[in-house]
Amino acid sequence: MTTSSQDADTVESDTVESGAVESGAEHSSGKRILLAKPRGYCAGVDRAVDTVERALETYGPPVYVRKEIVHNHHVVQTLRDRGVIFVEDTSEVPEGSLVVFSAHGVSPAVHEEASKRGLRTIDATCPLVTKVHKEVNRFARKDYDILLIGHEGHEEVEGTSGEAPDRVQLVDKPDDVDDVEVRDPSKVVWLSQTTLSVDETMERVHQLQERYPDMQAPPSDDICYATSNRQVAVKAMAAECDLVLVVGSQNSSNSKRLVEVALQAGASTSYLVDYASEIDESWLDGVDTVGVTSGASVPDALVFQVLDYLQEQGWGEVEEVTTANEKVSFALPRELRKDLPENSSGSSVR
């Protein structure tokens, strides 16, 4: 995906649903692979990784990054090898140094701390996460109670909650719904972490609506377009699969959700792997059709390694199951763009 370098923060175009998904009924009974499309890098991840790469090229190492820039072990290790230093907190960054904030976003308190310590900052927060932050601020100004559906401890949730900690209540598990307390049932809104399962999110919403019938919904979908699209693609092929392999890291929320979605949609088994080398040969016993997809922070090279492995094991036929064509790109952060050469396109080739 190409990342725009123009002045706008975001550049969007339609996500177009494709025609019918290929049916496995017309194929032979031989071993085959169903390859989901869309899969892998989303526009927000592409922008975040590109930001760190361009920062290395422009300013030279070391470049500090607060938390993992995206939740993928391969990406993080590759950047570490190039001179990126990942830290848990801005207090670990030497005063006056450059620090990049990850795609998951940070709270205002983190920005304030960085400013006090004289750090140069580049904010690589995904614009779709920033949108949720702005929604929190808007409803907090209107004195709403905000019910944030998300996973406790996730970096995105911590950053979003930090926008208005006295107004936001986290709803993670079903039992959390019973613990919610609001001041005025007519002034309640739900928002969500961008990388959740759509189905899981709506389960929580329906639970909350039973308690608060007047609860408002977000002005627009909070679930990231890419998260939703990847789940739809998995649903389209899962019922035909004896096994679905999801390429992604264990700390990637959207990758873990793909495993859950595959199983719920009819796949016999599903596993999450970072690399092809992690595939257990026993998983392939008695398997004819293998589905393959990847989380939104996974380079396609890792998917191709899985395909190569499967083909070595006898799965030769690969069918791409396309449910959407994504045409979304985000501009690089302004703090970085101002220092790029005038003739730079602001993009990198992967």
Secondary structure as UniProt FT lines:
FT   STRAND          10..11
FT   STRAND          16..17
FT   HELIX           24..26
FT   STRAND          32..37
FT   HELIX           43..59
FT   STRAND          63..66
FT   HELIX           73..81
FT   TURN            82..83
FT   STRAND          84..87
FT   HELIX           90..92
FT   TURN            95..96
FT   STRAND          98..101
FT   TURN            103..104
FT   HELIX           108..116
FT   TURN            117..118
FT   STRAND          120..123
FT   HELIX           127..141
FT   TURN            142..143
FT   STRAND          145..149
FT   TURN            152..153
FT   HELIX           155..161
FT   TURN            162..163
FT   TURN            165..167
FT   STRAND          168..171
FT   TURN            174..175
FT   HELIX           176..179
FT   TURN            185..186
FT   STRAND          188..192
FT   TURN            194..195
FT   HELIX           198..211
FT   TURN            213..214
FT   HELIX           225..238
FT   TURN            239..240
FT   STRAND          243..247
FT   TURN            250..251
FT   HELIX           253..264
FT   TURN            265..266
FT   STRAND          269..273
FT   HELIX           276..278
FT   HELIX           281..284
FT   TURN            285..286
FT   STRAND          289..294
FT   TURN            296..297
FT   HELIX           300..312
FT   TURN            313..314
FT   STRAND          317..322
FT   STRAND          324..325
FT   STRAND          329..330
FT   HELIX           334..337
FT   TURN            338..339
FT   TURN            342..343
//
